[in-house]
Amino acid sequence: MKLVNGQTITDHIVLDEAGIAEKRHLCVHVQTHDGPVMKLYLWDKAASDFCEKFKSYGSTPSVILVTTVNPKHLGGTLALTSMASSRVFMDTDVQPSRDYLGWLGSNSEIANKINAEVVTKPETATLEELFSYIKLPTAKVAWFECTATIDDVIQGSAWYYISCDGCNSKAFKGPTSLICNNKKCMKSEVTGVAQYLTRISVYDKSEQAVFVILGDAGKELTGKHASELVARYFESNESVEADHCVPVPQDLLDTIGQTHRFIVKVSDHNLKGKTRTITVTKILPPEAPHPIEPLVEDAIPATSDGFLKTGSEVSGSSSGLVDAAGGRVRKASEGIESDEAKRSKSG
């Protein structure tokens, strides 16, 4: 198993059983040996059996065996779906699953060849296309890749939250210690860990939007964990109280003007119109530049006309880069002025 309903398999994964029961199904990304990753949809009883078995294991199971599945083409992709007669087994339940678990332990390099976080390749979309998708009556929870430029880090509210060190859910103050907000989390002694919950204003050529950066996506943006930035602030300001809200750090402010490829999630809240803020689940590294071919002596034009032509091409390419950079700066300033105008009208 690679993913369960889009979640990476970890020791702290918590299944949303209420959501699964409401939708009557769940989706597991599975891979046999070193074959391709496929989607396995478990419906009704198979879905409830999966949840029961998944919870019953002391450690997170990694092998699933499902009998009687039906291959189908869904969205142009071959997938497997359970049937009424399907039965679900995991890890050590039956001999075939035990055999595969043994193979998995001996061939971890092959089994881990595919990163579970990038099994699903989100569709690329502009911000305008993203909001158009949300308005579709047939829209469902989905992930997209959006390239956008940060023009502001929104202040006025906390840029982080304190999480449970067991499941990353929000933790709150109890009478004597922190308490995890997740009722399914069994951790009795909670240690608080600062996690990113940062709202940023972004734009592309089509639209503006507000993204909220969560958890590890913040580290992918700044290169530092939120806990590291919070600890650094308190070390430099020893006189402040422990419950003091740390102001937005310079590391986040320095990201203004940067362009990134964001993996964003269209959530139920977006689809129900409760919020236009889009959640960022991952920030992809910048694409590697194409290697520059070394100049070959024979390739230098022999005539002066040819040389001048090559020179103008280089000059044109350079000016194009300057124009593109200037366009980004102008767009950023226009976005800021637009925000100021909106604030003036609302004031």
C-alpha positions as CSV (number, residue, x, y, z in Angstrom):
1,M,0.0,0.0,0.0
2,K,1.3,3.5,-0.9
3,L,-1.6,5.9,-0.1
4,V,-5.0,5.7,1.7
5,N,-7.4,8.4,0.5
6,G,-4.4,10.5,-0.5
7,Q,-2.6,10.1,2.8
8,T,0.9,8.8,2.9
9,I,1.1,5.6,5.0
10,T,2.8,6.5,8.3
11,D,2.7,5.2,11.9
12,H,0.5,8.1,12.8
13,I,-2.1,7.9,10.0
14,V,-5.7,8.3,11.2
15,L,-8.5,7.1,9.0
16,D,-11.5,9.4,8.5
17,E,-14.0,6.7,9.2
18,A,-17.0,9.1,9.3
19,G,-16.1,10.5,5.9
20,I,-15.5,7.0,4.5
21,A,-18.9,5.8,5.8
22,E,-20.6,8.8,4.3
23,K,-19.0,8.3,0.8
24,R,-19.3,4.5,1.1
25,H,-15.8,4.0,-0.3
26,L,-12.1,4.7,0.0
27,C,-9.2,4.6,-2.4
28,V,-5.9,2.8,-1.8
29,H,-2.9,3.3,-4.1
30,V,-1.3,-0.2,-4.4
31,Q,1.8,-1.6,-6.1
32,T,2.6,-5.2,-6.8
33,H,6.4,-5.9,-6.6
34,D,8.0,-3.3,-8.9
35,G,5.0,-2.9,-11.1
36,P,2.9,0.2,-11.8
37,V,1.0,1.9,-9.0
38,M,-2.8,1.5,-9.4
39,K,-5.9,2.8,-7.7
40,L,-7.9,0.2,-5.7
41,Y,-11.4,1.4,-4.8
42,L,-13.0,-0.5,-1.8
43,W,-16.8,-0.1,-1.6
44,D,-19.3,-0.6,1.3
45,K,-18.5,-3.7,3.3
46,A,-15.0,-4.0,1.8
47,A,-14.3,-0.3,2.9
48,S,-15.6,-1.0,6.5
49,D,-13.6,-4.2,6.7
50,F,-10.5,-2.3,5.6
51,C,-11.0,0.3,8.4
52,E,-11.5,-2.4,11.0
53,K,-8.4,-4.4,10.0
54,F,-6.3,-1.3,9.6
55,K,-7.1,-0.2,13.2
56,S,-6.6,-3.7,14.6
57,Y,-2.9,-3.9,13.8
58,G,-0.5,-2.7,16.5
59,S,1.7,-1.1,13.8
60,T,0.5,0.3,10.4
61,P,0.0,-2.5,7.9
62,S,1.8,-2.3,4.6
63,V,0.3,-5.3,2.6
64,I,-3.3,-5.7,1.4
65,L,-4.8,-8.6,-0.4
66,V,-8.3,-8.3,-1.8
67,T,-10.2,-11.1,-3.5
68,T,-12.6,-10.7,-6.4
69,V,-11.8,-7.3,-7.9
70,N,-13.1,-5.8,-11.1
71,P,-10.8,-3.8,-13.4
72,K,-12.4,-0.6,-14.7
73,H,-11.4,2.4,-16.7
74,L,-12.0,5.5,-14.5
75,G,-11.1,8.9,-15.9
76,G,-9.1,7.3,-18.6
77,T,-7.0,5.3,-16.1
78,L,-7.2,1.6,-15.3
79,A,-8.3,1.0,-11.7
80,L,-9.5,-1.9,-9.6
81,T,-12.8,-1.9,-7.7
82,S,-14.1,-4.3,-5.1
83,M,-17.3,-6.3,-5.5
84,A,-20.0,-7.5,-3.1
85,S,-18.1,-10.8,-2.7
86,S,-14.7,-9.2,-2.1
87,R,-12.8,-10.0,1.1
88,V,-10.0,-7.9,2.5
89,F,-6.8,-9.3,4.2
90,M,-3.6,-7.5,5.4
91,D,-0.1,-8.4,6.4
92,T,-0.2,-11.6,8.4
93,D,-3.9,-12.6,7.9
94,V,-3.3,-15.3,5.3
95,Q,-0.4,-17.1,3.8
96,P,-0.2,-15.2,0.5
97,S,-0.1,-11.9,2.4
98,R,2.5,-13.3,4.8
99,D,4.6,-14.4,1.8
100,Y,4.4,-10.9,0.2
101,L,5.2,-9.3,3.5
102,G,8.3,-11.4,3.7
103,W,9.3,-10.4,0.1
104,L,8.7,-6.8,1.1
105,G,11.1,-7.0,4.0
106,S,13.8,-8.5,1.8
107,N,13.4,-6.1,-1.1
108,S,12.8,-2.7,0.6
109,E,14.9,-0.9,-2.1
110,I,12.5,-2.0,-4.8
111,A,9.4,-1.5,-2.7
112,N,10.4,2.0,-1.8
113,K,11.4,2.9,-5.3
114,I,8.3,5.0,-5.8
115,N,7.8,7.9,-3.4
116,A,4.2,7.6,-2.1
117,E,3.9,11.4,-2.0
118,V,4.3,11.6,-5.8
119,V,2.2,8.6,-6.8
120,T,-0.6,10.8,-7.9
121,K,0.3,13.3,-10.5
122,P,-2.0,16.3,-10.0
123,E,-3.3,18.1,-13.1
124,T,-1.7,21.4,-13.9
125,A,-4.1,24.4,-13.6
126,T,-4.0,28.2,-13.5
127,L,-5.7,29.9,-10.6
128,E,-8.6,30.9,-12.8
129,E,-9.0,27.3,-13.9
130,L,-8.8,26.2,-10.2
131,F,-11.7,28.5,-9.2
132,S,-13.7,27.5,-12.3
133,Y,-13.3,23.8,-11.3
134,I,-14.6,24.6,-7.8
135,K,-17.8,26.0,-9.3
136,L,-18.6,22.9,-11.3
137,P,-21.6,21.0,-9.9
138,T,-19.7,17.7,-10.5
139,A,-16.5,18.9,-8.8
140,K,-15.0,16.6,-6.1
141,V,-12.0,16.8,-3.7
142,A,-8.9,16.9,-5.9
143,W,-5.3,18.0,-6.1
144,F,-3.8,20.4,-8.7
145,E,-0.4,21.8,-9.5
146,C,-0.4,25.6,-9.7
147,T,2.6,27.8,-10.5
148,A,2.1,31.2,-8.7
149,T,4.1,34.1,-7.4
150,I,3.9,35.2,-3.7
151,D,3.1,38.9,-3.3
152,D,2.4,39.0,0.4
153,V,2.5,37.0,3.7
154,I,-0.8,37.8,5.4
155,Q,-0.4,39.0,8.9
156,G,-2.9,39.8,11.7
157,S,-3.3,36.1,12.7
158,A,-0.9,33.4,13.9
159,W,1.3,32.0,11.1
160,Y,1.7,28.7,13.0
161,Y,-0.2,26.4,15.3
162,I,0.8,24.0,18.1
163,S,0.3,20.4,17.2
164,C,0.2,17.1,18.9
165,D,3.6,15.4,18.4
166,G,1.7,12.1,17.8
167,C,-0.7,12.9,15.0
168,N,-0.1,16.5,14.1
169,S,-3.6,17.5,15.0
170,K,-4.1,20.8,16.8
171,A,-3.3,20.7,20.6
172,F,-4.9,23.0,23.1
173,K,-4.2,23.8,26.7
174,G,-5.8,21.6,29.4
175,P,-5.8,22.1,33.1
176,T,-2.2,20.8,33.6
177,S,-1.0,19.9,30.1
178,L,-1.6,20.0,26.4
179,I,-4.5,17.9,25.0
180,C,-4.8,16.6,21.5
181,N,-7.9,17.9,19.6
182,N,-8.1,14.5,17.7
183,K,-10.4,12.2,19.7
184,K,-9.0,9.2,17.8
185,C,-5.4,10.0,18.9
186,M,-4.6,7.8,21.9
187,K,-1.6,9.8,23.1
188,S,-2.1,10.7,26.7
189,E,1.0,12.9,27.2
190,V,1.2,15.4,24.4
191,T,4.3,17.4,23.5
192,G,3.5,20.6,21.5
193,V,5.2,21.1,18.2
194,A,4.9,24.3,16.2
195,Q,3.6,23.6,12.6
196,Y,3.1,26.0,9.7
197,L,-0.4,27.5,9.2
198,T,0.6,30.4,7.1
199,R,-1.6,32.4,4.7
200,I,0.0,33.9,1.6
201,S,-1.4,36.0,-1.2
202,V,-0.4,34.7,-4.6
203,Y,-1.1,35.5,-8.2
204,D,-0.5,34.2,-11.7
205,K,-1.3,35.7,-15.1
206,S,-5.0,34.8,-14.7
207,E,-6.1,35.4,-11.1
208,Q,-5.2,36.2,-7.5
209,A,-5.8,33.8,-4.6
210,V,-5.0,33.1,-0.9
211,F,-3.1,29.9,-0.1
212,V,-2.6,28.5,3.3
213,I,0.7,26.6,3.8
214,L,0.4,23.7,6.2
215,G,3.0,21.6,8.0
216,D,6.0,20.3,5.9
217,A,5.0,22.5,3.0
218,G,6.2,25.5,5.0
219,K,9.7,23.9,5.4
220,E,9.8,23.3,1.6
221,L,9.2,27.1,1.3
222,T,11.6,28.5,3.8
223,G,14.0,25.6,4.3
224,K,13.3,25.6,8.1
225,H,10.8,23.9,10.3
226,A,8.2,26.2,12.0
227,S,9.4,24.8,15.4
228,E,13.0,26.0,14.6
229,L,11.8,29.6,13.8
230,V,9.6,29.7,16.9
231,A,12.4,28.5,19.1
232,R,14.8,31.0,17.6
233,Y,12.4,33.8,18.4
234,F,12.1,32.8,22.1
235,E,15.9,32.4,22.4
236,S,16.3,36.0,21.2
237,N,13.5,37.3,23.3
238,E,13.8,35.7,26.7
239,S,11.6,38.2,28.5
240,V,8.4,37.3,26.6
241,E,5.8,34.9,28.0
242,A,5.6,31.3,26.7
243,D,2.2,31.9,25.3
244,H,3.3,35.0,23.4
245,C,2.4,34.8,19.7
246,V,5.5,34.9,17.6
247,P,5.4,37.5,14.8
248,V,5.9,36.5,11.2
249,P,9.6,35.7,10.8
250,Q,11.8,37.2,8.2
251,D,12.3,33.8,6.6
252,L,8.7,33.9,5.5
253,L,8.7,37.6,4.5
254,D,11.8,36.9,2.3
255,T,9.6,34.6,0.1
256,I,7.6,37.5,-1.2
257,G,8.3,37.8,-4.9
258,Q,9.3,34.1,-5.3
259,T,7.5,31.9,-7.8
260,H,6.8,28.3,-6.9
261,R,5.0,25.2,-8.1
262,F,2.4,24.5,-5.4
263,I,0.4,21.2,-5.0
264,V,-2.9,22.4,-3.7
265,K,-6.0,20.6,-2.5
266,V,-9.6,21.6,-3.4
267,S,-11.3,20.6,-0.1
268,D,-15.0,20.0,0.8
269,H,-14.9,23.5,2.4
270,N,-14.0,25.0,-1.0
271,L,-16.7,23.0,-2.8
272,K,-19.4,24.0,-0.3
273,G,-18.5,27.6,-0.6
274,K,-17.3,28.0,3.0
275,T,-13.9,29.4,2.0
276,R,-12.0,30.5,-1.1
277,T,-8.7,29.9,0.7
278,I,-6.8,27.0,-1.0
279,T,-4.7,24.6,1.0
280,V,-1.1,23.9,-0.1
281,T,0.0,20.3,0.7
282,K,3.4,20.4,-1.0
283,I,5.8,22.8,-2.7
284,L,7.8,21.2,-5.5
285,P,11.4,22.0,-6.0
286,P,12.3,24.3,-9.0
287,E,12.8,22.5,-12.2
288,A,16.5,21.9,-13.1
289,P,17.7,24.3,-15.9
290,H,18.5,22.7,-19.2
291,P,22.3,22.1,-19.6
292,I,24.1,24.6,-21.7
293,E,25.9,23.0,-24.6
294,P,29.6,23.9,-24.8
295,L,30.6,26.0,-27.8
296,V,32.3,24.0,-30.5
297,E,35.0,25.9,-32.5
298,D,33.6,24.6,-35.8
299,A,30.1,25.9,-34.9
300,I,31.3,29.6,-34.8
301,P,30.0,31.2,-38.1
302,A,32.8,32.1,-40.5
303,T,31.2,35.3,-41.8
304,S,30.7,38.5,-39.9
305,D,27.0,38.4,-40.8
306,G,26.6,35.1,-39.2
307,F,28.4,36.4,-36.1
308,L,26.2,39.4,-35.9
309,K,23.2,37.3,-36.2
310,T,24.3,35.1,-33.4
311,G,25.0,38.1,-31.3
312,S,21.5,39.6,-31.9
313,E,20.0,36.3,-30.9
314,V,21.9,36.3,-27.6
315,S,20.9,40.0,-27.1
316,G,17.3,39.2,-27.8
317,S,17.3,36.3,-25.4
318,S,18.9,38.4,-22.7
319,S,16.4,41.3,-23.2
320,G,13.5,38.7,-23.0
321,L,14.7,37.6,-19.6
322,V,14.8,41.3,-18.4
323,D,11.3,41.9,-19.8
324,A,10.0,38.8,-18.1
325,A,11.5,39.8,-14.7
326,G,10.2,43.3,-15.2
327,G,6.7,41.9,-15.9
328,R,6.8,39.9,-12.6
329,V,7.8,43.0,-10.6
330,R,5.1,45.1,-12.3
331,K,2.5,42.3,-11.6
332,A,3.6,42.2,-7.9
333,S,3.3,45.9,-7.5
334,E,-0.1,45.9,-9.3
335,G,-1.3,43.2,-6.9
336,I,-0.2,45.1,-3.9
337,E,-1.8,48.3,-5.2
338,S,-5.0,46.4,-5.9
339,D,-5.0,45.1,-2.3
340,E,-4.5,48.6,-1.0
341,A,-7.4,49.9,-3.1
342,K,-9.6,47.1,-1.8
343,R,-8.7,48.0,1.8
344,S,-9.4,51.7,1.1
345,K,-12.9,50.9,-0.3
346,S,-13.7,48.6,2.5
347,G,-12.5,51.2,5.1
